[in-house]
Amino acid sequence: MNKLEQLKTMTSVVADTGDIEAIKRYLPEDATTNPSLVYKAAQLEQYRPLIQDAAQWAQSQPGDLLENTLDMVSVKLGIEILKIVPGYVSTEVDARLSFDTIATVNKARRLVALYEDAGVERDRILIKIASTWEGIQAAKVLEEEGIKCNLTLLFNIAQAIACAQANITLISPFVGRILDWYKKAEGVDHYPGAQDPGVISVSRIYEYFKTHDYNTIVMGASFRNTEEIECLAGCDKLTISPDLLNALNEDDSPLSRVLSPANTTTEEKWPELSESQFRWHLNQDAMATEKLAEGIRNFTKDLISLEELLTNEYLSVKEPA
């Protein structure tokens, strides 16, 4: 077996892309999207009919035309992905709502309603929300309503533990973006896999959750190389870009399991985190503070670019020649 096939025997492999052709090629269990990936997909010719349908639908709906179009594009893309994957698709809430609990809850309900109107059960959907305090509180409300969530832009143990304490279905602790920060901060070109700060972070979270019997799924995300993936083999889920899926697919060398539910830690169970304690732990971690803010800004930037594309290509009234 190649490394991708070996990895699938110990970890649920998730495609980190909105490219349906790539998803068909590698047959992952689930797929995740974000504003950056949706924006990339929207620029491909094969998605024009999908976007045109979304825009046409939005014109018949009350409310903001652009917002309705954007929501339906995300949902229609998710529906196409669900025709291929047997598990979940993650659809992200507008990153500009990352510090507004009520607005995040309302947007998530709206997205799930659109899926359900199209005949997709909510059990197939993960609503993707940034791991701010407000985002975690929104996800707690949604989980109580039977809406499953994926907390993203997660960079440290305090964010992870707050999610577990809120009974969130799944978290996406990042690996590569942590590596990026430490390489720049410490002037290091390369860390061996086991010493990669992102690998260490996800391993700690995984072992903490298994030791203290949290049911929240740990899905490592944001990889820069296959070495990071290999060092997290055995994690509940790993969401991987098409380029790295291809690299694993072409590598026939053996792959050993590293993480296992039997992995334990001596780290004591944290008490319930208050808002002030959460914010303090985040504040004390310069990397997590900076990467969380940067991630929200970048997702917002791509979201605005997607809105501009929709407005210019699909929603603007063309003057007759």
N, C-alpha and C positions, 0 to 999 in steps of 0.2 A: 504493500500500500504506500501511496505517497503521503507526505506529511499532512496534507489537508484531510485525507481519508483517515489517517491515524488520529488527528485532532478530533474529528467528529465522533470517535469512539469514547472520548473522555470529556468532551465539552460540547455544548450546543453552539454551533457556529452560526453567526448572524452576519448578514451582508450590510455594510455601512455605505449605502448608496441608494440613489433614486433611479439608477439605470436598470431598467427591467431586463435588458439583454444580459447584463452582467449577473443578475440574480438567477436567470434561467441557466446560465453557464455553470454556476458553482453550487446550485441547489442548497442554499442555507436553510436553517430551521425558521429563522425570522429575518426581518429586515428593519433597519432604522433609517429615518430621514431627518434632516434638519433644514433650516432656511437656505444654507449654502448649497446643499445637495439638490434641493428642489429648484433653486435658481439655475444650477448647472443643467438639470434635466429639462427645464423649460426652454433652454436655448437650442435643444436638439429638435430637428425637423419632425421626428417621429411622434413628438408629443403635441404637435400643433392641433390635431383634431380634439384631443383631450382638453386642451386649454380653451379652444373655441367653444366646446360644449359647456364648459364651466362659465365662460363669459356670457353665453346666451342664457343660461339658467339664471345667472345673477341679475340680468336685466329685468327678469320677471318677478324679482323678490323685493319686498320692502327693505329699507335700510340702506346702508352705504354700498354703492355698486362695487367699488374696489375691494372693500373688505369681504363682501360676499363672494367675489370672484376668487380672491386669495384663499378663502376657506375651502371653496369647492375644488380648486386646483389641488390642494393638499389632500383632500379626501378622495378625489378621483384617482390621483397617483397611488394613494394607499390601497384603493380597491383593486387596481391593476396588479399591485405587488401581491395582494392576498390571493390572487388567482394562481400564484406560483408557490408561495411559501405555505407550509402547513401550520405555522404558528402565528406569532404576533407581527404587526407592523406598528412602528412608533411614529406618531404624528405630533409635531411640535407646536406648542402654543406660542403666539407672538412674543418674541423676546422682549419687546417694549413693555410687556406686562409683568416682567420679572419681579417687580417690587410692589405689585398690587394683587393681594390675595383674592379679593372679590372678583376683579376683572378676569383673573386667571381661571377661577372656578367657572364663571359664566362662559368664557371662551371654550373651555374643555367640554362643558355640557353641550355647547353648540356643535362642536366638531363630532362628538359622539352621536348627537341627534341626526346629523347629516349622514353619518355611516349607517345608522339604524334605518333611516328613511330609504337607503339604498339596499337594505336587506342584509347588512353586515351586523352580526351580533357584537355587542360591546366586549365580549370575552376575547375577541381577536385584536383589540386595539389597546395600545399603550399610549397614553397621553404624555408627551414629553415636556418636562418643565425644568427650568433652571433651579439648581439647588441653593437658592437664597432662602432666608428664613420664611419670607412670604410665600415662596414657591412650595416649600415643604408643608406649610400650614394649609395651602390650597389643596395639595395632593392628599393630605389627611382627610379633608372634607370629601373629596372625590372618591377616595377609596371606601369610605363609609357608605357611599351611594352605589358602590359596585362598579365604579370607573377606575380601571387599573392605570397606574402611572409609572413612568420611567423618569427618574430624577437625573438630569444630565449636568454637565459642567461641574462635576464633583471632583475636588482636588485634595481633600483631607479627611481625616478620621472623624472629626466633629460633624462635618456635613453628613457622612455616612451613618453615624450613630443616630443623629437626629432623624434621618429617614427611617432607620430600623425601628426607632421608638414610635414613629408615626404609622408603622405597619404598611409601608410603601411596598408595592409589588416588586419593583426592580430599581436598582441604581446603576448608573454608568460612570464608575470612577475612571478618570482619564489617566493615560500612561504617557503618551508622547509629548503632550503639552507640558507635563511636569519635567520630562527630560529636557525639553527646549529651555525651560527657565533655568534649570541647574547648570546646563552647559554654558549658558550666557553668564550667569552669576558667578560661577567658579572658574570660568575660562578653560573648561575641559572639553576636548573634542569627542571623547567616547568613554562610555562606562560599560564594562563587561555586563552581560545580561543580568546576572544575579545582583549586581551592584547598581543597576539602573534605578534612579530614585522613583520613577513611575511604577516600575515592577515592585519595588519594596512597598510602596503605598498600597497598591491593590492587594498584594499578598497579606499585608497587615489587616486590611479590612476583611478579606475573605476569612482569615483565620479567626478574627474576633467574632464574626457572625456565626461561624460554625461552633466555636467554643461556647458561646452564650445562647445558642439555639434560636437565632433570629431566622425567620423564613424569607426575608427579603433576598431576592436574587441578586447576585453580584455579576455584572457584565462589564468586563474590562473593555475600554474603548480608547480610541485615538492612538494608534500605533505608528511608530516611525520605521520599524524594521521587523523582520520575522523573529529575530532573537528575543525581542520583548514578548512576542506571542508564545514562543516555545517555553519561556520561563514562567508563563502563566497557564500552561497546559493543565487542564483539570478544573479550571475556574468554571463556575456554573454556566456562564455564557461569555463569548468574546465576539465583539462586533468589529469586522475587519473590512478594509477597503478592497476593491477589486484587484488593484495592483499587488497587494500582499496576499490575497487569496490565490492569485495566479502563481506567485513565487512559491507558496506552500504546495500548490498543485504540481509544480515541476520539480520538486525536491523529493527524492526517493529514500533519503537517509532516515534512520530510525528516530522516533520521537518518544521521549519518556514523559510520564506523568509527573508533574511537580506539585500541584495543589490537589488536596483530597479532603473530604469531610473529616477524615481522621486527623488532619493537621490541627493542632491546638496551640493556644498561646497562654502565657502566664498573665497576660494583661487582665486586670480586674474589670468587672462590669461597671460601666459608667452609670452614675445616677441620671435620672431624667433631666434632660437639658432644658433650661429656661431660655427665653429669647436673649437675655443679657449674657448668659453663659455661652450660648452659641456664637453670638457676635464677638465676644471676647476671644474665644478660641480661634475664630476665623481671622480676627485682627492680628493675632500673634503669629500667624503664618503668612509671611509676606508673599510667598509663592502662590498660595491658594487665593489670597485676597486679590492679587494682581491678575491671575489667570481667570478667575471668575468674572471680574469686571471686563477684561479683554474679550472673553468669550461672548458675553452679552453684547458688547459693542460690535463685534464682528458678525454675529448672527443678525443683529439689527441692520448693519450695513448691507448685507446680502438680501435681507428682507426688503429694504428700500429699493435695491436694484431690481428685485423681482417685481415689485409694485410698478416701477418705472417701465419695465418691459411689458407688463400686462396693460398698462395705460397706453403706451405708445403703439403697441402692436395689435391689441385686441379690443380696447375700450374707447379709443379716440374715434371721433366721427371723421371720416375721410371726405375731403372736399371733392366734388365731381370734377373730372378733368375738363 
